[in-house]
Amino acid sequence: MQLSELTALSDRILAGHRITFEEAEQLTDIADSDIVLLMAFANKIRQQYAGNTVELCGILNARSGMCSEDCKFCSQSVYHQTASPIYPLLPPAALVEMAKQAQAAGAKRISIVTSGKGMENDPDFTDIVSILKAIIAETDLQVCANLGTLSFCQAKQLAAAGVKRYAHNVETSEYFYPEVCTTHPYSERINTIAAARAAGLELCTGGIIGLGESWQDRLAMAFVLREWGAESVPVNILNPLPGTALEHRCPPPPLEILKTFAIFRFILPAAVIRPAGGRELNLRDFQGSAMLAGANGLIIGNYLTFSGRDAAADLRMVTDAGLLPGY
């Protein structure tokens, strides 16, 4: 795509045009030397449609390890031999205290995450709902849940408890998904997203790049997220953890990651696009550049099974980019 074509496409999106798949494909052909220009246009789109506020979210690993599914990137899978922690559902008091610590560090949202395929017939579900209610009562945080697959009735219970948003990634495109997971189909992920939306919950739905997928797979994922109107789109970058099936795969380089964020902004002008797990490892000195490539969300603090960086550094990164930490 030539600079004149990029400028014209950006202007059309700023005027309300919804980018087509073919136009998004053309953006993937932009040379590395022009990625900064692509980022600048993505930043203008972000500013117009999503404003200057960056949504800061913490995550709590409430139940860890021994997952029955074979997701190739996941250190919590029983199919992998890793150093990932294994423990049952943490006590309510411990999780409430962890949520308070995340709020003190600057988080405005908290997502409670449990290992395992999902909540159908899960004996912990009732206790999890009680824990979510306690966090809502004892903090000022917006509370999200990331519990795997669930039914419409369970989604309604979460909404009634005060949960605002359900997090459930599609991970990649439907076409590439069998290369990532074989123990449950892509359709189950879509069914859970549909159940959450039908129950009135917002959606935090994204995926992972660097799994071996093509640009077309990344675009297909983004267009599915647009179809579902996902309010929040976490974009993880593969952290090839030892013991997982993808431990020897090389993640994409920083410029390709920034290019991905920028193209996602063209496709999802109003969404919260959230650099998530793996950003510290893979973006390195370019983390702040993500804030100038259309991103407007961050997961702060630690991730599920590996460490993040000091939340104060992320807050400084946001303000250094001329943006406002909030939500």
Order of alpha helices (4+ residues) and beta strands (2+ residues): alpha-alpha-alpha-beta-alpha-beta-alpha-beta-alpha-beta-alpha-beta-beta-alpha-beta-alpha-beta-alpha-alpha-beta-alpha-beta
